[in-house]
Amino acid sequence: MSLQILNAARIWLCAADGPRLSSGRDATDIIGDAYGAEVAVVALPASRLTDEFFDLSTRLAGEFVQKFVNYGAALAIVGDISAHIAASSALRDFVYESNRGRHLWFVDSLDDLAARL
């Protein structure tokens, strides 16, 4: 993990090659790692998330995101999730609504994240 600056905002960038994340505890661990760095957003590669995250019926996405909201941290899922969106209209709607808010964004790249900031 590393601290980066994008458009003057402090971003906690999680490594792409870390373990797959599959629980709310994993979200808490990431928040703990970023705590004290005074970051605006935690950027998490989509490749780190298990398929269960993108299956909204598992409730994993809700649990995961709620941890970030509870701790006052914004989360950006970075990477191509088009295959997951194509397979689920509920996920497509979730992504659309999330991208309209301030706590969770789905972006294709760090450049896209920088543009949002």
SULMO-V96773 format. One record per backbone hydrogen bond with DSSP energy under -0.5 kcal/mol. NH is the residue of the N-H (numbers start at 1). CO is the residue of the C=O. If there is no record, write none. Layout:
nh=<NH NH>
co=<CO CO>
//
This chain:
nh=<2 4 4 6 6 9 11 11 12 13 13 14 14 18 21 27 28 29 30 31 32 33 34 35 37 40 41 42 43 43 44 44 46 48 49 50 53 54 54 55 55 56 58 59 63 64 65 66 67 68 69 70 71 72 73 74 75 76 77 78 78 79 79 81 85 86 87 88 88 92 93 94 95 96 97 98 99 100 100 101 101 104 105 107 107 113 114 115 116 116 117>
co=<13 2 11 4 9 6 4 9 41 2 11 12 43 15 48 23 24 25 26 27 28 29 30 31 34 10 10 74 12 41 42 76 78 45 46 21 50 50 51 51 52 54 55 56 59 60 61 62 63 64 65 66 67 69 68 40 103 42 105 44 76 77 107 79 81 82 83 84 85 88 89 90 91 92 93 94 95 96 97 97 98 98 75 77 105 109 110 111 112 113 113>
//
